[in-house]
C-alpha cells in the first residue's frame, strides 16, 4: 500500500474480485435451486471448515477471511431472492469501496 492509501484502481480490482465471488455464488444457487441466503450460509460454513487447514498459508487465509466477512455482511441483509441479493451486493460493494479508499496510514 502506498503511504497515501489505496488507489482507485487497486480498490476497483479488489471490489471486482468480490463481485465475481458473489456472481459465482448466485450462479451456484440457481443451479442447486437454493436461495442466496442458503448459499451464503453454506459458503460461510465451507470457509469455517477450510480456515483451520490453512494455518500455514496466511495469504490464502486472508483471502478467505475477507470473502467470509463480505458474505457475512450480505447475510445480515435481506437476501432471499436473486434480485435482493444483487441489490445488497451492489450496495455493500459500494460501501466497501468507499471504506477502502478512506484508508490512510500515516507514515
Secondary structure, 3 states (H helix, E strand, C coil): CECCECCHHHHHHHHHHHHHHHHHHHHHHHHHCCCHHHHHHHHHHHHHHHHHHHCCCHHHHHHHHHHHHHHHHHHCCCCCCHHHHHHHHHHHHHHHHHHHHCCCCCC
